[in-house]
Amino acid sequence: MGKLKGILRLIRPLNCLMMGFAVIVGASLVSFLDPTINLLLGFITSFNLTAASMAINDYYDREIDAINEPHRPIPQGEITPKEALIFSLMLSIIGFTASLLTNPPNTFIIAAIAYIISIIYITKGKGTGLPGNFLVSASVVIPFIYGGFTVGNVEPSIFLFAAIAFLSNTGREIIKGIVDVKGDKSHNIKTIAVSYGKKTAAATATIFSLLAISFSPLPWLWKLVSNWFLPPVILTDIGLILTSILLIKDNSRKNAKRIKNLNLIFFTTGLVAFILGTL
């Protein structure tokens, strides 16, 4: 039971579910959603490849996590580094197999690109700070595009939704840098918080969040979505504004960690907005 709990914490199921639902959102922007096998395979691909990248990330971050997040499964001893790699390989095989069965070769190529980006970030990009944040955000938005290919081809509107997701996630990644300052400094990871201080990082994260908020009315104004889009997107925008204000007022590690987790909830309501907007 302890091993299962460790595996679940290793892959961060909420993040994996969000990436799976991002595929469904991308598909819904192309055509009316039908519960097809391709849609299910798209969800499986995104969920498993995200889970695989989470496991690899924890493997590479095990020394940093021993400082920043000692409760993570590997530093805590719930999962060994070798087990994390083996589990990641199994998840990767499942994800790529599902992509080959969806709409090849497009879905396999996009899945491979997303996977490569995540590996580059984990092994090299993490130490670069903001460019690394952009790599993570690119990995986050690719499932929207992937979703379009699961049911056909991408529509231009997908890129607007992808831009909103890119900007908002970049803000969250910068906030994560505030949380991880101690461990990042010890390993020369040049996040904005490490290089320029927590105050500058909080201000930069707020700028990205506000940019995402400024883009959020456009799908409705351009009649790309229905009125059902408005309630959850308004809730999301209000949430991001409030957390930005709280972060500017208090950029301590404890508060930044709380806001990072809150923003993940608001990202979920943003995904709901995209789905409801297609009704």
LUMLO-14740 format. One record per residue: residue number from 1; residue in three letters; y, x, z of N, C-alpha, C, O in turn. Coordinates in steps of 0.1 Angstrom, whole numbers. Layout:
N
(NUM; "Ala"; (Y; X; Z); (Y; X; Z); (Y; X; Z); (Y; X; Z))
...
This chain:
279
(1; "Met"; (-12; 8; 0); (0; 0; 0); (13; 9; 0); (23; 5; -7))
(2; "Gly"; (12; 20; 8); (23; 29; 8); (26; 35; -5); (38; 37; -9))
(3; "Lys"; (15; 39; -13); (17; 45; -26); (23; 35; -36); (32; 39; -44))
(4; "Leu"; (19; 22; -35); (24; 12; -44); (39; 10; -41); (47; 9; -50))
(5; "Lys"; (43; 10; -28); (57; 9; -25); (65; 20; -30); (76; 19; -35))
(6; "Gly"; (59; 33; -29); (66; 44; -34); (68; 44; -49); (78; 48; -54))
(7; "Ile"; (58; 39; -56); (59; 38; -71); (70; 28; -75); (78; 30; -84))
(8; "Leu"; (70; 16; -68); (81; 6; -71); (95; 12; -68); (104; 10; -76))
(9; "Arg"; (96; 19; -57); (109; 25; -54); (113; 36; -64); (124; 39; -67))
(10; "Leu"; (102; 43; -69); (104; 54; -79); (110; 49; -92); (119; 55; -97))
(11; "Ile"; (106; 37; -97); (110; 32; -110); (122; 23; -109); (128; 20; -119))
(12; "Arg"; (127; 19; -97); (138; 11; -95); (137; -2; -104); (143; -3; -114))
(13; "Pro"; (129; -12; -99); (125; -23; -108); (137; -31; -112); (137; -37; -124))
(14; "Leu"; (148; -32; -104); (160; -40; -108); (166; -34; -121); (170; -42; -130))
(15; "Asn"; (167; -21; -121); (173; -14; -133); (164; -17; -145); (169; -19; -156))
(16; "Cys"; (151; -16; -143); (142; -18; -154); (142; -33; -160); (142; -35; -172))
(17; "Leu"; (143; -42; -150); (145; -56; -154); (158; -58; -162); (158; -66; -172))
(18; "Met"; (169; -52; -158); (181; -54; -165); (180; -48; -179); (186; -54; -188))
(19; "Met"; (174; -37; -181); (172; -31; -194); (163; -40; -203); (165; -41; -215))
(20; "Gly"; (153; -46; -196); (145; -55; -204); (152; -68; -208); (151; -72; -220))
(21; "Phe"; (161; -73; -199); (169; -85; -203); (180; -81; -213); (184; -90; -221))
(22; "Ala"; (184; -69; -213); (194; -64; -223); (188; -66; -237); (195; -69; -247))
(23; "Val"; (175; -63; -239); (168; -66; -252); (169; -80; -255); (172; -84; -267))
(24; "Ile"; (167; -89; -246); (167; -103; -248); (181; -108; -252); (183; -116; -261))
(25; "Val"; (191; -102; -245); (205; -105; -249); (208; -101; -263); (214; -108; -271))
(26; "Gly"; (204; -88; -267); (206; -84; -281); (199; -93; -291); (205; -95; -301))
(27; "Ala"; (187; -97; -288); (180; -106; -297); (187; -120; -298); (188; -125; -309))
(28; "Ser"; (193; -125; -287); (200; -138; -287); (212; -137; -295); (217; -148; -300))
(29; "Leu"; (218; -126; -297); (230; -125; -305); (228; -125; -320); (237; -127; -328))
(30; "Val"; (215; -123; -323); (211; -123; -337); (206; -136; -342); (209; -141; -353))
(31; "Ser"; (198; -143; -333); (192; -155; -337); (189; -164; -325); (189; -158; -313))
(32; "Phe"; (187; -176; -327); (183; -185; -316); (170; -180; -310); (160; -177; -317))
(33; "Leu"; (170; -179; -296); (158; -173; -290); (146; -182; -290); (146; -194; -286))
(34; "Asp"; (135; -177; -295); (122; -183; -294); (113; -173; -287); (114; -161; -288))
(35; "Pro"; (104; -179; -279); (95; -170; -271); (84; -164; -280); (73; -167; -279))
(36; "Thr"; (89; -154; -288); (79; -148; -297); (73; -135; -291); (78; -130; -281))
(37; "Ile"; (62; -131; -297); (55; -119; -292); (64; -107; -293); (64; -98; -285))
(38; "Asn"; (72; -106; -304); (81; -95; -306); (92; -94; -294); (95; -83; -290))
(39; "Leu"; (96; -105; -290); (106; -105; -278); (99; -100; -266); (105; -92; -258))
(40; "Leu"; (87; -104; -263); (79; -99; -252); (77; -84; -253); (78; -77; -243))
(41; "Leu"; (73; -80; -265); (71; -65; -267); (83; -57; -265); (83; -46; -260))
(42; "Gly"; (95; -63; -270); (108; -56; -268); (111; -54; -253); (116; -44; -249))
(43; "Phe"; (108; -65; -245); (111; -64; -231); (102; -53; -225); (106; -46; -216))
(44; "Ile"; (89; -53; -229); (79; -44; -223); (84; -29; -227); (83; -21; -218))
(45; "Thr"; (88; -27; -239); (93; -14; -243); (104; -9; -234); (104; 2; -229))
(46; "Ser"; (114; -17; -233); (126; -14; -226); (123; -12; -211); (128; -2; -205))
(47; "Phe"; (115; -21; -205); (112; -20; -191); (104; -7; -188); (108; 1; -179))
(48; "Asn"; (94; -4; -196); (86; 8; -193); (92; 21; -196); (91; 31; -189))
(49; "Leu"; (100; 22; -207); (107; 34; -210); (118; 37; -200); (121; 49; -196))
(50; "Thr"; (125; 26; -195); (134; 28; -184); (127; 33; -171); (132; 42; -165))
(51; "Ala"; (116; 27; -168); (108; 31; -156); (104; 46; -158); (104; 53; -148))
(52; "Ala"; (99; 49; -170); (95; 63; -172); (107; 73; -170); (105; 84; -164))
(53; "Ser"; (118; 70; -175); (130; 78; -173); (134; 79; -158); (139; 90; -154))
(54; "Met"; (132; 69; -151); (135; 69; -136); (126; 79; -129); (130; 86; -121))
(55; "Ala"; (113; 78; -133); (103; 87; -127); (106; 102; -130); (106; 110; -121))
(56; "Ile"; (110; 104; -143); (113; 118; -147); (126; 123; -139); (126; 134; -135))
(57; "Asn"; (135; 114; -138); (148; 117; -132); (145; 121; -117); (151; 131; -113))
(58; "Asp"; (137; 114; -110); (134; 117; -96); (126; 130; -95); (128; 137; -85))
(59; "Tyr"; (118; 133; -105); (111; 146; -105); (121; 158; -106); (120; 167; -98))
(60; "Tyr"; (130; 157; -116); (140; 167; -117); (150; 168; -106); (156; 179; -103))
(61; "Asp"; (153; 157; -100); (163; 156; -89); (157; 157; -75); (164; 155; -66))
(62; "Arg"; (144; 161; -74); (138; 161; -61); (145; 170; -51); (146; 167; -39))
(63; "Glu"; (151; 182; -55); (158; 190; -46); (171; 185; -42); (176; 186; -31))
(64; "Ile"; (178; 179; -52); (191; 173; -50); (190; 161; -41); (197; 158; -32))
(65; "Asp"; (179; 153; -44); (177; 141; -36); (173; 144; -21); (176; 136; -12))
(66; "Ala"; (168; 156; -19); (165; 160; -5); (177; 161; 3); (177; 161; 15))
(67; "Ile"; (189; 163; -4); (202; 164; 3); (209; 150; 2); (214; 145; 12))
(68; "Asn"; (210; 145; -10); (218; 132; -12); (210; 120; -8); (216; 111; -1))
(69; "Glu"; (197; 119; -12); (189; 107; -9); (176; 110; -4); (166; 109; -10))
(70; "Pro"; (175; 115; 9); (162; 120; 14); (152; 109; 16); (140; 112; 18))
(71; "His"; (156; 96; 15); (147; 85; 16); (140; 82; 3); (131; 74; 3))
(72; "Arg"; (144; 89; -8); (137; 86; -21); (122; 90; -20); (118; 98; -12))
(73; "Pro"; (114; 84; -28); (99; 86; -27); (94; 100; -27); (85; 103; -19))
(74; "Ile"; (99; 109; -35); (94; 122; -36); (99; 131; -24); (90; 137; -17))
(75; "Pro"; (111; 131; -20); (115; 138; -8); (108; 133; 4); (105; 141; 14))
(76; "Gln"; (106; 120; 5); (100; 114; 16); (85; 116; 17); (78; 113; 27))
(77; "Gly"; (79; 121; 6); (64; 123; 5); (56; 112; 1); (43; 113; 2))
(78; "Glu"; (62; 100; -3); (54; 89; -7); (47; 91; -21); (36; 87; -23))
(79; "Ile"; (54; 99; -29); (49; 103; -42); (51; 118; -44); (61; 123; -40))
(80; "Thr"; (40; 124; -50); (42; 139; -52); (49; 141; -66); (48; 132; -74))
(81; "Pro"; (55; 152; -68); (61; 155; -81); (51; 153; -93); (55; 148; -103))
(82; "Lys"; (39; 158; -91); (29; 157; -101); (25; 142; -104); (24; 138; -116))
(83; "Glu"; (24; 134; -94); (22; 120; -96); (33; 113; -103); (31; 104; -112))
(84; "Ala"; (45; 117; -100); (57; 111; -107); (56; 114; -122); (59; 105; -130))
(85; "Leu"; (52; 127; -126); (51; 130; -140); (40; 123; -147); (42; 118; -158))
(86; "Ile"; (29; 122; -140); (17; 114; -146); (21; 100; -148); (18; 94; -159))
(87; "Phe"; (27; 94; -138); (31; 80; -139); (41; 78; -150); (41; 68; -158))
(88; "Ser"; (50; 87; -152); (60; 86; -162); (54; 87; -176); (58; 79; -185))
(89; "Leu"; (44; 95; -178); (37; 97; -190); (30; 84; -194); (30; 79; -205))
(90; "Met"; (23; 77; -184); (16; 65; -186); (26; 54; -191); (23; 46; -200))
(91; "Leu"; (38; 53; -184); (48; 43; -187); (53; 46; -201); (56; 36; -209))
(92; "Ser"; (55; 58; -205); (60; 62; -218); (51; 57; -229); (55; 52; -239))
(93; "Ile"; (38; 60; -227); (28; 56; -237); (28; 40; -239); (27; 36; -250))
(94; "Ile"; (29; 33; -228); (29; 18; -229); (42; 14; -236); (41; 5; -245))
(95; "Gly"; (53; 20; -233); (66; 16; -239); (66; 19; -254); (70; 11; -262))
(96; "Phe"; (61; 31; -258); (61; 35; -273); (51; 27; -280); (53; 23; -292))
(97; "Thr"; (39; 24; -274); (29; 15; -281); (35; 2; -284); (33; -4; -294))
(98; "Ala"; (42; -4; -274); (48; -17; -276); (59; -17; -287); (60; -26; -295))
(99; "Ser"; (66; -6; -288); (76; -4; -299); (70; -4; -312); (75; -9; -322))
(100; "Leu"; (58; 3; -313); (51; 4; -326); (46; -10; -330); (44; -12; -342))
(101; "Leu"; (43; -18; -321); (38; -32; -324); (48; -42; -326); (45; -53; -330))
(102; "Thr"; (61; -38; -325); (72; -48; -326); (77; -50; -340); (73; -60; -347))
(103; "Asn"; (85; -41; -345); (91; -42; -358); (92; -28; -364); (104; -23; -366))
(104; "Pro"; (81; -21; -366); (82; -7; -370); (87; -6; -384); (86; -15; -392))
(105; "Pro"; (93; 6; -388); (96; 17; -379); (108; 16; -371); (111; 25; -362))
(106; "Asn"; (117; 6; -374); (130; 6; -367); (129; 6; -352); (136; 14; -345))
(107; "Thr"; (120; -2; -346); (120; -3; -332); (115; 10; -326); (119; 14; -315))
(108; "Phe"; (105; 16; -332); (100; 29; -327); (111; 40; -327); (112; 47; -318))
(109; "Ile"; (118; 40; -338); (129; 50; -340); (139; 49; -329); (144; 58; -323))
(110; "Ile"; (144; 36; -327); (154; 34; -317); (149; 37; -303); (156; 43; -295))
(111; "Ala"; (137; 33; -300); (131; 36; -287); (130; 51; -285); (133; 56; -274))
(112; "Ala"; (126; 58; -295); (126; 73; -294); (139; 79; -292); (141; 89; -284))
(113; "Ile"; (150; 74; -299); (163; 79; -297); (168; 77; -283); (173; 86; -276))
(114; "Ala"; (165; 65; -277); (169; 62; -264); (162; 71; -254); (168; 76; -244))
(115; "Tyr"; (149; 73; -256); (141; 82; -248); (146; 96; -248); (148; 103; -237))
(116; "Ile"; (149; 101; -260); (154; 115; -261); (168; 116; -254); (170; 127; -247))
(117; "Ile"; (177; 107; -255); (190; 107; -249); (188; 108; -234); (194; 116; -227))
(118; "Ser"; (179; 100; -228); (176; 100; -214); (171; 113; -209); (174; 118; -198))
(119; "Ile"; (162; 119; -217); (156; 132; -213); (167; 143; -214); (167; 152; -205))
(120; "Ile"; (175; 143; -224); (186; 153; -225); (195; 151; -213); (200; 162; -207))
(121; "Tyr"; (198; 139; -209); (207; 137; -197); (200; 143; -185); (207; 150; -177))
(122; "Ile"; (188; 140; -183); (181; 144; -171); (180; 159; -170); (181; 165; -159))
(123; "Thr"; (177; 166; -181); (174; 180; -181); (186; 189; -183); (187; 200; -177))
(124; "Lys"; (196; 184; -191); (208; 192; -194); (221; 185; -191); (230; 191; -186))
(125; "Gly"; (222; 172; -195); (235; 165; -195); (240; 162; -181); (252; 161; -179))
(126; "Lys"; (232; 161; -171); (236; 157; -158); (246; 167; -152); (256; 162; -145))
(127; "Gly"; (245; 179; -155); (254; 189; -150); (268; 189; -156); (277; 196; -151))
(128; "Thr"; (270; 182; -167); (282; 183; -174); (293; 173; -170); (304; 173; -174))
(129; "Gly"; (289; 164; -160); (299; 154; -155); (301; 142; -164); (292; 135; -167))
(130; "Leu"; (313; 140; -169); (316; 129; -177); (308; 128; -190); (304; 117; -193))
(131; "Pro"; (306; 139; -197); (297; 137; -209); (283; 132; -205); (277; 125; -213))
(132; "Gly"; (278; 137; -194); (266; 132; -189); (266; 117; -186); (257; 110; -189))
(133; "Asn"; (277; 112; -180); (279; 98; -178); (278; 90; -191); (273; 79; -191))
(134; "Phe"; (284; 96; -201); (284; 89; -214); (270; 88; -220); (266; 78; -226))
(135; "Leu"; (262; 98; -217); (248; 98; -222); (240; 87; -215); (232; 80; -221))
(136; "Val"; (242; 85; -202); (236; 74; -194); (240; 61; -200); (232; 52; -202))
(137; "Ser"; (253; 59; -203); (258; 47; -208); (253; 44; -222); (250; 32; -225))
(138; "Ala"; (251; 54; -230); (245; 52; -243); (231; 47; -242); (226; 38; -249))
(139; "Ser"; (223; 52; -232); (210; 48; -229); (210; 33; -225); (200; 25; -228))
(140; "Val"; (220; 29; -218); (221; 15; -213); (224; 5; -224); (219; -6; -224))
(141; "Val"; (232; 9; -234); (236; 0; -245); (226; -1; -256); (225; -11; -263))
(142; "Ile"; (217; 9; -258); (208; 9; -269); (198; -3; -268); (195; -8; -279))
(143; "Pro"; (194; -7; -256); (185; -19; -256); (192; -32; -262); (184; -40; -268))
(144; "Phe"; (205; -33; -262); (211; -44; -269); (209; -43; -284); (205; -53; -290))
(145; "Ile"; (210; -31; -289); (208; -29; -304); (193; -31; -307); (189; -37; -317))
(146; "Tyr"; (185; -26; -298); (170; -27; -300); (166; -42; -300); (158; -45; -308))
(147; "Gly"; (173; -50; -292); (170; -64; -292); (172; -71; -305); (164; -79; -309))
(148; "Gly"; (183; -66; -312); (186; -72; -325); (174; -69; -335); (171; -78; -343))
(149; "Phe"; (169; -57; -334); (158; -53; -343); (145; -60; -340); (136; -60; -349))
(150; "Thr"; (143; -64; -328); (131; -71; -325); (129; -84; -332); (118; -89; -334))
(151; "Val"; (141; -90; -336); (140; -103; -342); (146; -103; -356); (147; -113; -363))
(152; "Gly"; (150; -91; -361); (155; -90; -374); (164; -77; -376); (158; -66; -375))
(153; "Asn"; (177; -79; -377); (186; -68; -378); (198; -70; -369); (200; -81; -364))
(154; "Val"; (206; -60; -367); (217; -61; -358); (229; -68; -365); (230; -67; -377))
(155; "Glu"; (236; -75; -357); (249; -81; -361); (261; -74; -356); (259; -67; -345))
(156; "Pro"; (272; -74; -363); (284; -66; -358); (288; -70; -343); (293; -62; -336))
(157; "Ser"; (285; -83; -340); (289; -87; -326); (282; -80; -315); (287; -79; -304))
(158; "Ile"; (270; -75; -318); (263; -67; -308); (270; -55; -303); (270; -52; -291))
(159; "Phe"; (278; -49; -312); (285; -37; -309); (297; -39; -299); (300; -31; -291))
(160; "Leu"; (302; -52; -300); (312; -55; -290); (306; -57; -276); (312; -51; -267))
(161; "Phe"; (295; -63; -275); (288; -64; -262); (284; -51; -257); (285; -48; -245))
(162; "Ala"; (279; -42; -267); (275; -29; -263); (287; -21; -257); (285; -13; -248))
(163; "Ala"; (299; -23; -263); (311; -15; -259); (314; -19; -244); (318; -11; -236))
(164; "Ile"; (313; -32; -241); (316; -37; -228); (306; -31; -218); (310; -26; -207))
(165; "Ala"; (294; -31; -221); (283; -25; -213); (285; -10; -211); (284; -5; -200))
(166; "Phe"; (289; -4; -222); (291; 11; -221); (303; 14; -211); (301; 23; -203))
(167; "Leu"; (314; 7; -213); (325; 10; -204); (323; 7; -189); (326; 15; -181))
(168; "Ser"; (317; -4; -187); (314; -8; -173); (304; 1; -166); (305; 5; -155))
(169; "Asn"; (293; 5; -174); (283; 14; -168); (289; 28; -166); (285; 35; -156))
(170; "Thr"; (298; 33; -175); (304; 46; -173); (312; 46; -159); (311; 56; -152))
(171; "Gly"; (319; 35; -157); (326; 34; -144); (316; 35; -132); (319; 42; -122))
(172; "Arg"; (305; 28; -133); (295; 29; -122); (289; 43; -121); (286; 47; -110))
(173; "Glu"; (287; 50; -132); (281; 63; -131); (291; 73; -124); (287; 82; -117))
(174; "Ile"; (304; 71; -127); (314; 79; -120); (314; 76; -105); (315; 86; -97))
(175; "Ile"; (312; 64; -101); (311; 60; -87); (299; 67; -81); (299; 72; -69))
(176; "Lys"; (288; 67; -88); (276; 74; -83); (279; 89; -80); (273; 95; -71))
(177; "Gly"; (288; 95; -88); (292; 109; -86); (298; 110; -72); (297; 121; -66))
(178; "Ile"; (306; 100; -68); (312; 101; -55); (302; 100; -44); (303; 108; -34))
(179; "Val"; (291; 92; -46); (281; 91; -36); (273; 104; -35); (269; 108; -24))
(180; "Asp"; (272; 112; -46); (263; 123; -46); (270; 137; -45); (264; 147; -49))
(181; "Val"; (282; 137; -40); (290; 149; -40); (283; 161; -34); (283; 172; -39))
(182; "Lys"; (278; 159; -22); (272; 170; -14); (261; 177; -22); (261; 189; -23))
(183; "Gly"; (251; 169; -27); (240; 175; -34); (244; 181; -47); (239; 191; -52))
(184; "Asp"; (254; 174; -54); (258; 178; -67); (266; 192; -66); (264; 200; -75))
(185; "Lys"; (273; 194; -56); (280; 206; -53); (270; 218; -52); (272; 229; -57))
(186; "Ser"; (260; 215; -44); (250; 225; -41); (242; 230; -54); (237; 241; -54))
(187; "His"; (242; 221; -64); (235; 224; -77); (245; 226; -89); (240; 225; -100))
(188; "Asn"; (257; 227; -86); (268; 230; -96); (268; 219; -107); (270; 222; -119))
(189; "Ile"; (267; 206; -103); (268; 195; -112); (282; 191; -112); (288; 187; -101))
(190; "Lys"; (289; 192; -123); (303; 190; -124); (308; 176; -127); (314; 173; -137))
(191; "Thr"; (305; 167; -117); (310; 153; -119); (325; 153; -116); (331; 163; -112))
(192; "Ile"; (331; 143; -120); (346; 141; -117); (349; 143; -102); (359; 149; -98))
(193; "Ala"; (340; 137; -94); (342; 138; -79); (341; 152; -74); (349; 156; -66))
(194; "Val"; (332; 160; -80); (330; 174; -76); (342; 182; -81); (348; 190; -74))
(195; "Ser"; (346; 180; -94); (356; 189; -100); (370; 185; -97); (378; 194; -95))
(196; "Tyr"; (373; 172; -94); (387; 168; -92); (389; 160; -80); (400; 157; -76))
(197; "Gly"; (378; 157; -72); (380; 150; -60); (376; 135; -61); (376; 129; -72))
(198; "Lys"; (373; 130; -49); (369; 116; -49); (380; 106; -53); (377; 96; -60))
(199; "Lys"; (392; 109; -50); (403; 100; -53); (405; 99; -68); (406; 88; -74))
(200; "Thr"; (404; 110; -75); (405; 110; -90); (393; 103; -96); (394; 96; -106))
(201; "Ala"; (381; 105; -90); (369; 98; -95); (370; 83; -94); (367; 76; -103))
(202; "Ala"; (376; 79; -82); (377; 65; -80); (387; 59; -90); (385; 48; -95))
(203; "Ala"; (398; 66; -93); (408; 61; -102); (402; 60; -116); (404; 51; -124))
(204; "Thr"; (394; 70; -120); (388; 71; -133); (378; 60; -135); (377; 53; -145))
(205; "Ala"; (370; 57; -125); (360; 47; -125); (367; 33; -127); (362; 24; -134))
(206; "Thr"; (378; 32; -120); (386; 19; -121); (391; 17; -135); (391; 6; -140))
(207; "Ile"; (395; 28; -141); (401; 27; -155); (390; 21; -164); (392; 13; -173))
(208; "Phe"; (378; 27; -163); (367; 23; -172); (363; 8; -169); (360; 0; -178))
(209; "Ser"; (363; 4; -156); (360; -10; -153); (370; -19; -158); (367; -30; -164))
(210; "Leu"; (383; -16; -157); (393; -24; -162); (393; -25; -178); (396; -36; -183))
(211; "Leu"; (389; -14; -184); (388; -15; -199); (377; -25; -203); (378; -32; -212))
(212; "Ala"; (366; -24; -195); (355; -33; -198); (359; -48; -196); (356; -57; -204))
(213; "Ile"; (367; -50; -185); (372; -64; -182); (381; -68; -193); (381; -80; -197))
(214; "Ser"; (390; -59; -198); (399; -63; -209); (392; -67; -222); (397; -75; -230))
(215; "Phe"; (380; -61; -224); (372; -65; -236); (365; -78; -234); (361; -85; -244))
(216; "Ser"; (362; -82; -222); (352; -93; -219); (357; -106; -225); (348; -114; -228))
(217; "Pro"; (370; -110; -226); (373; -123; -232); (371; -124; -247); (371; -134; -253))
(218; "Leu"; (370; -112; -254); (370; -111; -268); (358; -119; -275); (361; -126; -285))
(219; "Pro"; (346; -118; -269); (335; -126; -276); (338; -141; -276); (335; -148; -286))
(220; "Trp"; (345; -146; -265); (348; -161; -265); (360; -164; -274); (360; -174; -281))
(221; "Leu"; (370; -155; -274); (382; -157; -282); (379; -156; -297); (385; -163; -305))
(222; "Trp"; (369; -148; -300); (365; -146; -314); (354; -156; -318); (348; -155; -329))
(223; "Lys"; (351; -165; -309); (341; -176; -311); (327; -171; -314); (320; -177; -322))
(224; "Leu"; (324; -160; -308); (311; -154; -309); (301; -161; -299); (289; -160; -301))
(225; "Val"; (306; -167; -289); (298; -173; -278); (304; -187; -275); (315; -191; -279))
(226; "Ser"; (296; -195; -268); (300; -208; -264); (308; -208; -251); (309; -197; -245))
(227; "Asn"; (312; -219; -246); (320; -220; -233); (311; -217; -221); (316; -214; -211))
(228; "Trp"; (298; -217; -223); (289; -214; -212); (290; -199; -208); (286; -195; -197))
(229; "Phe"; (296; -191; -217); (298; -177; -214); (309; -175; -203); (308; -165; -196))
(230; "Leu"; (318; -184; -202); (330; -182; -194); (327; -181; -179); (331; -171; -172))
(231; "Pro"; (320; -191; -172); (318; -190; -158); (312; -177; -153); (318; -170; -144))
(232; "Pro"; (301; -172; -158); (295; -160; -153); (303; -148; -156); (304; -138; -148))
(233; "Val"; (310; -147; -168); (318; -136; -171); (331; -135; -163); (335; -124; -159))
(234; "Ile"; (336; -147; -159); (348; -147; -150); (344; -142; -136); (351; -134; -130))
(235; "Leu"; (332; -146; -132); (326; -141; -119); (325; -126; -119); (328; -119; -110))
(236; "Thr"; (319; -121; -130); (317; -107; -132); (330; -99; -131); (332; -89; -125))
(237; "Asp"; (340; -104; -139); (353; -97; -139); (360; -97; -126); (366; -87; -122))
(238; "Ile"; (360; -108; -119); (366; -109; -105); (359; -99; -96); (365; -92; -88))
(239; "Gly"; (345; -99; -97); (338; -89; -89); (341; -75; -92); (343; -67; -82))
(240; "Leu"; (343; -71; -104); (346; -57; -108); (360; -54; -104); (363; -43; -100))
(241; "Ile"; (369; -64; -104); (383; -61; -100); (383; -59; -85); (390; -50; -80))
(242; "Leu"; (376; -67; -77); (376; -66; -63); (370; -53; -58); (375; -46; -50))
(243; "Thr"; (359; -49; -65); (352; -36; -61); (361; -24; -65); (361; -14; -58))
(244; "Ser"; (368; -26; -76); (377; -15; -79); (388; -13; -69); (392; -2; -65))
(245; "Ile"; (394; -24; -64); (404; -23; -54); (399; -17; -41); (405; -9; -35))
(246; "Leu"; (387; -22; -37); (381; -16; -25); (378; -1; -27); (379; 6; -17))
(247; "Leu"; (374; 3; -39); (371; 17; -41); (384; 26; -40); (384; 37; -34))
(248; "Ile"; (395; 21; -46); (407; 28; -45); (412; 30; -31); (417; 40; -27))
(249; "Lys"; (410; 19; -23); (415; 19; -9); (406; 29; 0); (411; 35; 9))
(250; "Asp"; (393; 29; -4); (384; 37; 4); (373; 43; -5); (364; 36; -9))
(251; "Asn"; (375; 56; -8); (366; 63; -17); (356; 71; -9); (351; 82; -14))
(252; "Ser"; (352; 67; 3); (342; 75; 11); (329; 73; 4); (327; 63; -3))
(253; "Arg"; (319; 81; 8); (306; 81; 3); (299; 67; 6); (293; 61; -2))
(254; "Lys"; (301; 63; 18); (295; 50; 23); (300; 39; 15); (292; 30; 11))
(255; "Asn"; (313; 38; 13); (319; 27; 6); (315; 27; -9); (313; 17; -15))
(256; "Ala"; (315; 39; -15); (312; 41; -29); (297; 37; -32); (294; 31; -42))
(257; "Lys"; (288; 40; -22); (274; 36; -24); (273; 20; -23); (266; 14; -31))
(258; "Arg"; (281; 14; -14); (281; -1; -14); (286; -7; -27); (280; -17; -31))
(259; "Ile"; (297; -1; -32); (303; -7; -44); (294; -4; -56); (293; -13; -65))
(260; "Lys"; (287; 7; -57); (277; 10; -67); (267; -1; -68); (263; -6; -79))
(261; "Asn"; (262; -5; -56); (251; -15; -55); (257; -29; -59); (250; -37; -65))
(262; "Leu"; (269; -32; -54); (275; -45; -58); (277; -46; -73); (275; -57; -78))
(263; "Asn"; (282; -35; -79); (285; -36; -93); (272; -38; -101); (272; -44; -112))
(264; "Leu"; (260; -34; -96); (248; -37; -103); (245; -52; -103); (240; -57; -113))
(265; "Ile"; (249; -58; -92); (248; -73; -92); (257; -80; -102); (253; -89; -109))
(266; "Phe"; (269; -74; -103); (279; -80; -112); (275; -77; -127); (278; -85; -136))
(267; "Phe"; (268; -66; -129); (263; -64; -143); (252; -74; -146); (251; -78; -158))
(268; "Thr"; (245; -78; -136); (235; -89; -138); (241; -102; -142); (236; -108; -152))
(269; "Thr"; (252; -106; -136); (259; -118; -139); (265; -117; -153); (266; -126; -161))
(270; "Gly"; (269; -104; -157); (274; -102; -170); (263; -104; -181); (266; -110; -191))
(271; "Leu"; (251; -100; -178); (240; -102; -187); (237; -117; -189); (235; -122; -200))
(272; "Val"; (238; -124; -177); (236; -139; -178); (247; -145; -186); (244; -155; -194))
(273; "Ala"; (259; -140; -186); (270; -146; -194); (267; -144; -209); (269; -154; -216))
(274; "Phe"; (262; -133; -213); (258; -131; -227); (248; -140; -231); (248; -146; -242))
(275; "Ile"; (237; -142; -223); (226; -151; -226); (231; -166; -227); (228; -173; -237))
(276; "Leu"; (239; -170; -217); (243; -184; -217); (253; -186; -229); (254; -198; -234))
(277; "Gly"; (260; -176; -233); (270; -178; -244); (264; -181; -257); (270; -186; -266))
(278; "Thr"; (251; -179; -258); (244; -182; -271); (239; -196; -271); (234; -201; -282))
(279; "Leu"; (240; -204; -260); (236; -218; -260); (245; -227; -267); (243; -239; -268))
